[in-house]
């Protein structure tokens, strides 16, 4: 059973090529997860915007009162608060994309 004269099967080491392939595969998976999450956020934002557009175009839009009224008034560079918020969201997504590309 434990005869020292018998040869045990040699454990094969992973080649450098296989390790490189594994690294590439894990990087592709990580990239895919990242892009799926970004496109999920973008899709949710698009659905919200389309929903708001449908409500506004139907003529049954509720009146805005209180602090929410400030979001529709022109403030900085003739932009409304909602437009500034949208630009901030796009900027944040752009920064995440830029960091992801620079990390490579």
RABEL-V574969 format. One record per pair of residues at least 24 apart in sequence whose ideal C-beta (glycine too) atoms are under 10 Angstrom apart, sorted by the first residue. I is the first residue (numbers start at 1). J is the second residue. D is the distance in Angstrom with one decimal. If there is no record, write none. Layout:
i,j,d
I,J,D
I,J,D
This chain:
i,j,d
27,103,9.9
27,104,8.0
30,100,9.1
30,103,10.0
31,100,7.5
31,101,10.0
31,104,9.1
34,96,8.0
34,97,8.7
34,100,5.9
35,97,9.1
35,100,8.9
37,96,9.2
38,93,6.2
38,96,7.0
38,97,7.1
38,100,9.0
41,89,8.2
41,92,9.5
41,93,7.0
41,96,9.7
42,89,9.2
42,90,9.2
42,93,7.2
45,86,8.1
45,89,6.7
45,90,9.1
45,93,9.3
49,82,9.8
49,86,8.4
52,82,9.1
